[in-house]
């Protein structure tokens, strides 16, 4: 990804890479291909492809969390898209991020002062 901060749009060959979590039992192999790099992840646990779940990857370096203002989750279009993607992830892995999104929406309402 280069020096931090760095942003990489998920397109082309990288869009076909699985969005599975990379851990100690995962091997990522990148080889040259005719139309760009070919990325293989093994074992492939049949996670959704990156292009189905994200538009890009932001690398800030290190291993520390960075969170936006919770009011970002109040935007109806953004919320619809997050719900669509959460449904894809749940179908593949069983992880339910919809409850997490509901909590983030509540936090956004509290931050903006619109909650009951």
PEBEL-V693008 format. One record per helix or strand of 2 or more residues. SS is the DSSP state (H for helix, E for strand). FROM is the first residue (numbers start at 1). LEN is the number of residues. Records with the same first field share a line. If there is no record, write none. Layout:
BEGIN
SS: FROM-LEN / FROM-LEN
END
This chain:
BEGIN
E: 6-4 / 27-5 / 38-5 / 56-4
H: 12-5 / 50-4 / 70-5 / 76-18 / 98-15
END
